[in-house]
Amino acid sequence: MASLTANGHIEPSGPRPKRIGPGRYGVYAFLIISALFFLIPLYVMIVTSLKPMDEIRLGNLFALPGSPSFDAWVKAWSQACTGLNCNGIHVGMLNSIKILVPSVLLSIAVGSVTGYALSFWRPKGANILFAVLLLGAFIPYQVFLYPLVRILSMVSLYNSIPGVVFVHTIFGLPLMTLLFRNFYAGIPIDLFKAARVDGGGFWAIFIRLMLPLSTPIIVVAAILQITGIWNDFLFGLIFAGRENFPMTVQLNNVVNSSFGEKEYNVNMAATILTALVPLFVYFVSGRWFVRGIASGAVKG
């Protein structure tokens, strides 16, 4: 608040702001330490990837590169060896994109429709179905590996991109259903009833009414699925097949393949290249992620 003096000047009134106490200093110290905990390894990775091997052998881990070079990045992208194949990790990136796009679209589509049906239409046994879906999210993935291998082999989807897309869609369904169900639970039921009175059916209400309202939660779901599927190693290794290995599997093969000396600069460059997509998604969509969480993703 402010008050007007006799001279016509505006002077602030009310209590003065409190001085920063020890608690605030503790919060700042914690945030700085947490930031350094994540930024120092990133710094080491970047400077190491820009150094030639002659500088790396000197052992100055935190030193800036004397003659920065992107040769290691070029080699990691197009020449790094994974076993006997020396085509770099760009092949793995193409495979990751082929796996990522349909997996994200299918899991969000199925999860949104399922969450919508469980929130508004309430079919018989809806609560039991939702409980079973949530229970499946807490069972370790390793329990399902052998049965899934047998099932996919029987339907000729094992060692193929459609097979690993199917696996990602199935395992993403519990989380996607939970997110969309909780989001739709925050939408007034009167809005749904009004659409029903106007003659809207299941798909008409979902497409014309619910989807336009779902932009924030769709962004949240997309970020979670993109980062989870892109960073996946286990499913890609087991279900994709040797010709369809995603970027994370290719990275593991690059790091563990060596001919002569260990090329740490190439390994660091390959690691950063593998992490670029999730980093880009978070930097571009971070504010949408927070907005989506705040608008109902944690309601229930």
Backbone torsions as a table, in degrees:
resi	resn	phi	psi	omega
1	MET	NA	161.5	-179.0
2	ALA	-141.6	156.9	179.4
3	SER	-128.6	152.0	-178.6
4	LEU	-96.7	125.1	-179.3
5	THR	-85.7	173.9	-179.8
6	ALA	-64.3	-28.2	179.5
7	ASN	-83.5	1.9	179.3
8	GLY	86.4	6.2	178.9
9	HIS	-88.6	148.9	178.4
10	ILE	-97.5	122.8	178.6
11	GLU	-117.6	137.4	178.9
12	PRO	-68.2	145.7	176.6
13	SER	-128.8	168.4	-178.0
14	GLY	104.3	178.9	-176.8
15	PRO	-68.1	142.4	176.3
16	ARG	-71.3	149.8	178.5
17	PRO	-62.8	140.7	-178.8
18	LYS	-71.6	150.3	176.6
19	ARG	-70.8	155.4	179.4
20	ILE	-68.5	122.7	-177.7
21	GLY	-91.7	178.7	-180.0
22	PRO	-60.5	-33.7	179.5
23	GLY	-62.2	-41.2	179.5
24	ARG	-66.4	-39.6	176.2
25	TYR	-61.8	-37.4	178.1
26	GLY	-63.9	-39.7	178.0
27	VAL	-64.1	-45.2	179.5
28	TYR	-61.7	-41.5	-179.5
29	ALA	-63.9	-42.0	179.1
30	PHE	-63.1	-43.2	-179.5
31	LEU	-65.1	-40.8	179.6
32	ILE	-65.3	-44.6	179.2
33	ILE	-63.0	-41.1	179.0
34	SER	-64.0	-41.3	178.6
35	ALA	-63.5	-43.2	179.2
36	LEU	-64.8	-34.5	-179.5
37	PHE	-59.4	-35.9	-179.6
38	PHE	-94.2	-30.5	-174.7
39	LEU	-80.7	-31.7	-179.2
40	ILE	-63.0	-47.8	175.2
41	PRO	-59.5	-37.8	178.3
42	LEU	-63.6	-41.4	177.8
43	TYR	-61.3	-44.8	179.9
44	VAL	-62.2	-41.6	179.2
45	MET	-62.1	-45.0	-176.8
46	ILE	-66.2	-49.6	-177.2
47	VAL	-67.2	-34.4	177.9
48	THR	-67.1	-38.4	-179.8
49	SER	-67.2	-21.9	-179.1
50	LEU	-93.8	-3.7	-178.6
51	LYS	-95.1	144.1	167.7
52	PRO	-74.0	164.5	-177.1
53	MET	-62.9	-28.7	178.5
54	ASP	-61.4	-39.5	178.1
55	GLU	-73.7	-36.8	-179.6
56	ILE	-63.8	-36.1	-179.7
57	ARG	-64.6	-20.4	179.3
58	LEU	-69.0	-20.0	174.9
59	GLY	84.0	9.5	178.0
60	ASN	-86.1	88.3	-170.7
61	LEU	-62.7	-40.4	-174.0
62	PHE	-95.8	-1.9	-178.2
63	ALA	-70.5	143.3	175.9
64	LEU	-69.8	151.0	179.4
65	PRO	-66.2	133.6	179.0
66	GLY	-69.8	-38.9	177.4
67	SER	-133.0	85.4	-176.3
68	PRO	-57.2	139.3	-179.0
69	SER	-146.7	142.9	177.2
70	PHE	-98.7	16.1	179.7
71	ASP	-60.7	-38.2	179.7
72	ALA	-65.7	-34.5	177.9
73	TRP	-66.9	-42.8	178.6
74	VAL	-63.6	-43.0	-179.4
75	LYS	-66.6	-40.9	178.7
76	ALA	-62.7	-37.1	-176.8
77	TRP	-74.4	-40.3	-169.7
78	SER	-126.3	-8.7	-174.3
79	GLN	-131.5	-9.1	-177.1
80	ALA	-63.0	145.2	-174.6
81	CYS	-95.6	132.9	170.2
82	THR	-118.1	92.9	-171.8
83	GLY	74.3	-124.0	-180.0
84	LEU	-91.7	-9.3	179.9
85	ASN	-93.9	125.6	-178.4
86	CYS	-116.4	59.5	-179.2
87	ASN	-107.3	6.7	-179.3
88	GLY	76.6	-175.1	-176.8
89	ILE	-97.5	3.8	-179.6
90	HIS	-66.6	-27.5	175.9
91	VAL	-64.3	-41.4	177.7
92	GLY	-64.3	-33.4	178.6
93	MET	-66.2	-42.1	177.2
94	LEU	-61.7	-41.1	177.7
95	ASN	-65.3	-39.8	179.4
96	SER	-62.5	-39.5	179.0
97	ILE	-66.5	-41.4	177.9
98	LYS	-61.7	-32.8	178.1
99	ILE	-80.8	-39.9	-171.8
100	LEU	-66.8	-52.0	-170.5
101	VAL	-60.0	-55.1	179.8
102	PRO	-66.6	-32.5	179.8
103	SER	-64.6	-43.9	179.6
104	VAL	-66.2	-46.7	-178.2
105	LEU	-63.0	-45.0	-177.6
106	LEU	-68.5	-44.5	-177.7
107	SER	-65.2	-39.5	178.4
108	ILE	-69.9	-41.0	179.9
109	ALA	-62.4	-49.1	-178.7
110	VAL	-67.9	-42.1	-179.7
111	GLY	-64.6	-39.0	-179.9
112	SER	-67.9	-42.8	178.8
113	VAL	-65.5	-41.7	179.5
114	THR	-64.6	-44.6	178.1
115	GLY	-63.5	-37.6	176.9
116	TYR	-64.5	-44.4	-179.8
117	ALA	-65.4	-40.8	-179.2
118	LEU	-71.2	-25.2	-177.7
119	SER	-83.7	-39.4	-170.9
120	PHE	-113.9	-37.3	-173.8
121	TRP	-91.0	-23.8	173.2
122	ARG	48.6	63.5	177.5
123	PRO	-65.8	164.1	-179.6
124	LYS	-62.2	129.5	-178.2
125	GLY	80.4	18.5	-177.1
126	ALA	-61.9	-42.6	-179.0
127	ASN	-65.8	-37.3	178.3
128	ILE	-67.0	-42.3	178.2
129	LEU	-61.7	-42.7	179.7
130	PHE	-65.1	-40.2	178.2
131	ALA	-63.9	-39.6	178.4
132	VAL	-65.2	-40.7	177.7
133	LEU	-61.4	-44.6	179.0
134	LEU	-66.3	-37.6	178.0
135	LEU	-61.7	-39.8	178.8
136	GLY	-62.8	-27.1	-179.9
137	ALA	-70.8	-21.7	-176.2
138	PHE	-98.7	-3.5	177.6
139	ILE	-85.4	130.3	-179.4
140	PRO	-56.9	140.2	-178.5
141	TYR	-59.2	-33.0	-175.2
142	GLN	-60.1	-26.0	179.9
143	VAL	-64.8	-31.2	-174.4
144	PHE	-92.6	-6.7	-169.9
145	LEU	-61.8	-54.0	-176.3
146	TYR	-64.1	-46.0	175.9
147	PRO	-58.2	-39.3	179.7
148	LEU	-67.4	-37.1	176.7
149	VAL	-60.9	-44.5	179.8
150	ARG	-65.1	-42.6	-177.9
151	ILE	-66.3	-47.1	-179.1
152	LEU	-65.9	-31.9	176.5
153	SER	-66.9	-37.6	-179.5
154	MET	-66.4	-32.4	-178.1
155	VAL	-101.8	13.9	176.1
156	SER	60.7	37.0	175.9
157	LEU	-113.3	-1.5	179.6
158	TYR	-72.8	145.1	-177.4
159	ASN	59.6	44.4	178.6
160	SER	-146.6	158.2	177.9
161	ILE	-66.2	-42.8	175.2
162	PRO	-57.4	-33.5	179.1
163	GLY	-65.8	-46.7	-179.5
164	VAL	-71.3	-30.5	173.8
165	VAL	-63.7	-42.6	177.3
166	PHE	-60.0	-42.9	-179.4
167	VAL	-65.0	-44.9	179.0
168	HIS	-63.1	-38.4	179.6
169	THR	-65.1	-43.4	-178.9
170	ILE	-64.7	-45.4	-177.3
171	PHE	-76.7	-17.2	174.8
172	GLY	-86.3	-13.9	-175.3
173	LEU	-62.4	-43.7	-179.8
174	PRO	-58.7	-47.6	-179.6
175	LEU	-65.8	-42.4	-179.9
176	MET	-64.2	-41.3	178.0
177	THR	-63.2	-42.8	178.8
178	LEU	-61.0	-46.5	-179.0
179	LEU	-60.8	-50.1	-175.7
180	PHE	-71.7	-36.3	178.2
181	ARG	-62.9	-44.7	179.8
182	ASN	-67.9	-34.5	177.6
183	PHE	-66.8	-46.9	-179.5
184	TYR	-67.9	-24.3	176.9
185	ALA	-66.2	-21.8	177.6
186	GLY	-85.5	-6.4	177.7
187	ILE	-85.5	131.9	-178.6
188	PRO	-55.8	132.6	-179.4
189	ILE	-64.9	-25.2	179.3
190	ASP	-63.3	-30.8	177.6
191	LEU	-64.6	-41.7	178.1
192	PHE	-67.3	-42.8	-179.4
193	LYS	-63.9	-37.1	178.3
194	ALA	-65.1	-38.9	177.4
195	ALA	-65.9	-35.9	177.3
196	ARG	-66.6	-40.0	178.6
197	VAL	-62.5	-36.2	179.6
198	ASP	-75.8	1.1	175.6
199	GLY	95.7	11.8	-179.6
200	GLY	-72.7	136.8	176.4
201	GLY	-96.5	-169.6	-176.3
202	PHE	-57.3	-56.1	-174.6
203	TRP	-75.7	-33.4	179.5
204	ALA	-64.1	-44.6	179.3
205	ILE	-66.1	-40.1	-177.9
206	PHE	-66.1	-45.9	-174.5
207	ILE	-76.5	-42.1	-173.2
208	ARG	-87.9	-25.0	-174.9
209	LEU	-113.2	-53.4	-172.2
210	MET	-75.0	-43.0	-177.9
211	LEU	-60.8	-45.1	177.5
212	PRO	-60.5	-27.2	178.5
213	LEU	-83.6	-9.4	-169.6
214	SER	-96.9	8.4	-176.4
215	THR	-54.9	-47.2	-178.7
216	PRO	-60.9	-43.3	-176.8
217	ILE	-75.2	-28.0	175.0
218	ILE	-65.3	-39.0	177.2
219	VAL	-64.0	-44.0	177.6
220	VAL	-59.5	-47.6	-179.5
221	ALA	-62.5	-40.7	-179.8
222	ALA	-64.2	-42.6	179.3
223	ILE	-62.6	-45.8	-179.7
224	LEU	-63.1	-43.2	-178.7
225	GLN	-71.4	-40.5	179.9
226	ILE	-61.7	-48.3	-179.4
227	THR	-67.2	-40.5	-178.5
228	GLY	-67.3	-44.7	-178.2
229	ILE	-73.1	-41.2	-179.8
230	TRP	-63.7	-38.6	-177.9
231	ASN	-84.5	-2.1	-178.0
232	ASP	-66.3	138.9	176.0
233	PHE	-117.1	-42.6	-171.4
234	LEU	-64.5	-52.7	-177.5
235	PHE	-65.6	-39.2	178.3
236	GLY	-63.8	-37.7	-180.0
237	LEU	-68.3	-40.0	-172.0
238	ILE	-88.4	-40.5	-169.1
239	PHE	-104.6	-18.4	-173.0
240	ALA	-79.3	-34.8	-175.2
241	GLY	94.7	155.2	-173.9
242	ARG	-59.2	-37.4	-177.9
243	GLU	-77.7	-11.6	-175.4
244	ASN	-120.1	21.5	-178.4
245	PHE	-58.3	132.2	176.5
246	PRO	-73.9	179.5	-172.6
247	MET	-65.9	-34.2	-179.6
248	THR	-66.0	-38.5	177.3
249	VAL	-69.1	-40.3	176.4
250	GLN	-61.9	-39.7	178.2
251	LEU	-61.9	-44.3	177.6
252	ASN	-59.5	-40.7	179.8
253	ASN	-68.6	-36.6	177.5
254	VAL	-64.3	-45.9	-177.1
255	VAL	-65.6	-35.3	-175.8
256	ASN	-94.4	4.8	175.2
257	SER	-107.7	127.1	179.6
258	SER	-145.2	142.1	176.0
259	PHE	-125.4	100.2	-174.8
260	GLY	88.2	-121.6	-177.6
261	GLU	-83.4	156.4	178.0
262	LYS	-80.1	120.1	-178.1
263	GLU	-89.9	89.0	-176.0
264	TYR	-67.1	-32.4	179.5
265	ASN	-65.8	-38.9	177.6
266	VAL	-67.7	-40.4	178.9
267	ASN	-62.5	-42.8	179.5
268	MET	-66.2	-41.8	179.1
269	ALA	-63.9	-41.5	178.5
270	ALA	-63.7	-37.6	178.4
271	THR	-64.2	-44.2	-179.9
272	ILE	-66.0	-41.5	178.4
273	LEU	-61.0	-38.1	179.1
274	THR	-66.4	-32.2	-175.9
275	ALA	-89.2	-2.3	-174.1
276	LEU	-64.5	-40.2	-176.8
277	VAL	-64.1	-50.9	176.4
278	PRO	-61.0	-37.9	178.0
279	LEU	-63.3	-43.6	179.2
280	PHE	-62.0	-42.8	-179.2
281	VAL	-62.2	-43.4	-179.3
282	TYR	-68.1	-41.5	-179.4
283	PHE	-66.4	-38.0	-177.4
284	VAL	-78.5	-38.3	-171.1
285	SER	-111.7	14.6	-176.3
286	GLY	-59.8	-44.5	-178.3
287	ARG	-67.9	-33.0	176.2
288	TRP	-67.6	-34.2	178.6
289	PHE	-63.3	-46.8	179.6
290	VAL	-64.1	-41.7	179.8
291	ARG	-63.7	-40.0	179.5
292	GLY	-66.7	-41.4	177.3
293	ILE	-62.8	-43.4	-177.4
294	ALA	-69.8	-24.7	-174.4
295	SER	-89.3	4.7	173.4
296	GLY	143.2	1.0	-176.4
297	ALA	-68.6	-19.6	-179.3
298	VAL	-110.1	12.1	176.6
299	LYS	-78.6	155.5	177.3
300	GLY	-167.8	NA	NA
